[in-house]
C-alpha cells in the first residue's frame, strides 16, 4: 500500500496518515487496537517516537494493515 508518506517519514506522521486513510478517529483506533487513545495521540504528535514492537503490531491489527504496510509501520518505528 502506498500511503504517500514514505518509510523515512517520522512514525507519527505515518501512523496518522494510515489512521486517516481508514477514516478512523483516535478513539476508534484505540478501541480496535487495544492501545490507549492518549498513547496514539502521543505517537502521532511525536512525543513517543519509538513504540514497542507489540504496540506497533496492535496498531497494525487495529488498522487492518496488510503485511507490506505493517512492515512499513515497523520500519518507521525503528527509524
Backbone bond lengths (Angstrom), bond angles and torsions (degrees), N, CA, C in turn:
res aa  C-N    CA-C-N  psi(-1)  N-CA   C-N-CA  omega(-1)  CA-C   N-CA-C  phi
1 X - - - 1.442 - - 1.519 109.13 -
2 X 1.306 117.86 128.78 1.448 121.57 178.12 1.519 108.28 -95.41
3 X 1.324 116.80 109.13 1.457 121.97 -179.25 1.517 111.75 -84.09
4 X 1.329 116.77 -11.82 1.442 120.18 -177.68 1.519 112.73 78.41
5 X 1.332 117.30 1.69 1.451 120.86 -178.21 1.518 110.29 -97.21
6 X 1.323 117.33 -42.46 1.459 121.35 179.19 1.509 112.22 88.51
7 X 1.321 115.63 148.43 1.458 120.94 -174.87 1.525 112.62 -67.91
8 X 1.317 118.35 -22.08 1.458 120.53 -178.90 1.530 111.76 -77.99
9 X 1.328 117.34 -12.75 1.461 120.84 179.87 1.521 109.73 -68.73
10 X 1.312 117.02 150.73 1.461 119.21 177.23 1.531 111.31 -56.97
11 X 1.313 114.54 148.23 1.457 121.23 -177.71 1.532 112.01 -52.26
12 X 1.307 116.79 -44.37 1.469 120.59 -176.94 1.509 113.71 -61.05
13 X 1.328 116.77 -40.90 1.469 119.37 178.85 1.516 110.58 -66.16
14 X 1.317 116.44 -39.80 1.460 120.02 178.92 1.522 110.34 -65.73
15 X 1.325 117.00 -45.27 1.456 120.43 178.76 1.522 110.87 -58.55
16 X 1.321 116.57 -46.29 1.474 120.30 179.46 1.526 111.02 -61.84
17 X 1.317 117.18 -43.46 1.464 120.40 -179.79 1.528 111.18 -62.12
18 X 1.323 116.13 -42.24 1.465 119.72 178.87 1.527 111.04 -65.63
19 X 1.324 116.64 -43.49 1.467 120.67 179.28 1.523 110.79 -62.26
20 X 1.322 116.26 -47.16 1.463 120.01 -178.72 1.525 112.42 -67.24
21 X 1.335 116.93 -33.49 1.468 119.23 179.25 1.527 111.31 -65.72
22 X 1.327 115.98 -22.76 1.465 121.31 177.66 1.518 111.80 -97.87
23 X 1.320 115.19 4.72 1.462 122.78 177.94 1.529 112.14 56.48
24 X 1.326 114.85 44.13 1.458 121.07 177.93 1.518 109.89 -107.07
25 X 1.320 115.79 141.95 1.461 119.91 169.95 1.532 107.57 -81.02
26 X 1.308 115.69 167.53 1.466 119.20 175.39 1.526 109.59 -59.33
27 X 1.317 116.61 -40.97 1.463 120.82 -178.89 1.532 110.99 -64.00
28 X 1.320 117.30 -40.01 1.467 120.36 179.17 1.526 111.09 -66.63
29 X 1.339 116.66 -40.63 1.460 119.69 177.49 1.526 110.31 -66.51
30 X 1.322 116.94 -38.53 1.462 120.31 177.78 1.522 110.40 -59.63
31 X 1.311 116.64 -45.51 1.466 120.42 179.62 1.528 111.40 -65.07
32 X 1.324 117.33 -41.19 1.467 121.43 -177.92 1.519 112.66 -71.64
33 X 1.343 117.03 -29.63 1.463 120.55 -173.31 1.527 114.20 -102.89
34 X 1.315 116.29 -22.49 1.461 119.33 -173.92 1.516 113.67 82.34
35 X 1.331 116.89 4.77 1.472 122.60 176.54 1.527 106.36 -94.71
36 X 1.315 117.48 136.73 1.463 119.69 -175.86 1.530 111.84 -63.31
37 X 1.315 114.64 148.27 1.456 120.13 177.37 1.516 112.07 -60.49
38 X 1.318 116.07 -36.58 1.466 119.90 178.37 1.525 110.37 -63.16
39 X 1.347 116.84 -43.30 1.470 120.56 179.42 1.521 110.66 -64.07
40 X 1.322 117.04 -41.56 1.469 120.30 179.16 1.523 109.68 -63.03
41 X 1.328 116.98 -45.61 1.465 120.61 177.86 1.517 111.67 -59.56
42 X 1.343 116.23 -42.53 1.467 120.09 178.54 1.524 111.03 -62.69
43 X 1.335 117.06 -40.93 1.472 120.21 178.64 1.520 110.86 -64.84
44 X 1.330 116.65 -44.25 1.466 119.96 -179.01 1.521 112.23 -64.57
45 X 1.316 117.09 -33.03 1.477 120.72 179.69 1.516 112.92 -85.48
46 X 1.329 117.08 -3.01 1.457 120.44 178.59 1.510 114.52 85.17
47 X 1.328 118.12 7.42 1.464 120.86 177.44 1.519 110.68 -72.43
48 X 1.314 116.15 -31.18 1.464 121.89 178.43 1.523 106.66 -121.16
49 X 1.325 116.65 100.64 1.463 120.46 -170.59 1.519 114.55 -96.55
50 X 1.329 118.62 -18.62 1.467 121.11 -175.30 1.529 110.48 -126.01
51 X 1.325 117.76 71.55 1.461 119.38 -179.06 1.529 111.44 -67.17
52 X 1.320 115.17 155.03 1.458 120.67 177.03 1.524 110.16 -66.89
53 X 1.327 115.75 152.63 1.459 121.59 -179.51 1.535 111.52 -55.61
54 X 1.328 117.36 -40.42 1.465 121.12 179.04 1.518 112.37 -62.50
55 X 1.330 116.20 -36.86 1.467 120.47 177.30 1.519 110.26 -66.52
56 X 1.321 116.72 -43.21 1.470 120.73 179.12 1.530 109.95 -62.98
57 X 1.316 116.77 -41.54 1.466 120.58 178.97 1.525 110.44 -64.14
58 X 1.328 117.33 -41.83 1.466 120.57 177.96 1.531 110.58 -62.18
59 X 1.321 116.35 -42.37 1.468 120.12 177.41 1.521 111.03 -63.43
60 X 1.327 116.66 -43.19 1.470 120.81 179.46 1.525 110.64 -61.17
61 X 1.322 116.62 -40.26 1.461 119.95 177.91 1.529 110.44 -67.21
62 X 1.315 116.97 -42.59 1.456 120.84 178.01 1.517 112.66 -62.78
63 X 1.331 115.97 -33.03 1.467 121.62 178.05 1.531 112.15 -85.24
64 X 1.335 116.28 -6.89 1.469 122.40 -177.66 1.532 111.05 56.66
65 X 1.345 115.37 47.47 1.461 120.94 -179.14 1.518 111.08 -76.75
66 X 1.323 115.42 147.38 1.460 119.53 171.32 1.531 107.70 -78.32
67 X 1.327 116.10 174.17 1.465 120.42 -175.36 1.527 112.59 -58.96
68 X 1.323 117.27 -40.33 1.461 120.58 -178.01 1.534 111.19 -65.70
69 X 1.316 116.74 -44.50 1.464 120.20 -179.91 1.530 110.69 -68.82
70 X 1.334 116.78 -35.48 1.467 120.63 176.80 1.533 108.97 -63.17
71 X 1.330 116.77 -44.37 1.456 120.54 178.34 1.531 111.58 -62.42
72 X 1.317 116.70 -38.70 1.469 120.82 178.26 1.534 110.33 -63.83
73 X 1.330 116.61 -41.70 1.455 120.56 179.09 1.531 110.44 -66.18
74 X 1.320 117.48 -42.11 1.469 121.41 176.01 1.524 111.12 -60.36
75 X 1.327 116.15 -43.70 1.464 120.61 179.36 1.510 111.91 -61.86
76 X 1.319 116.42 -40.59 1.468 120.42 178.62 1.523 110.80 -66.53
77 X 1.334 116.79 -35.35 1.467 120.19 179.46 1.526 110.94 -68.12
78 X 1.322 117.45 -30.89 1.476 121.62 -178.86 1.526 112.03 -82.98
79 X 1.325 116.98 -21.03 1.463 121.02 -174.87 1.510 112.55 -66.61
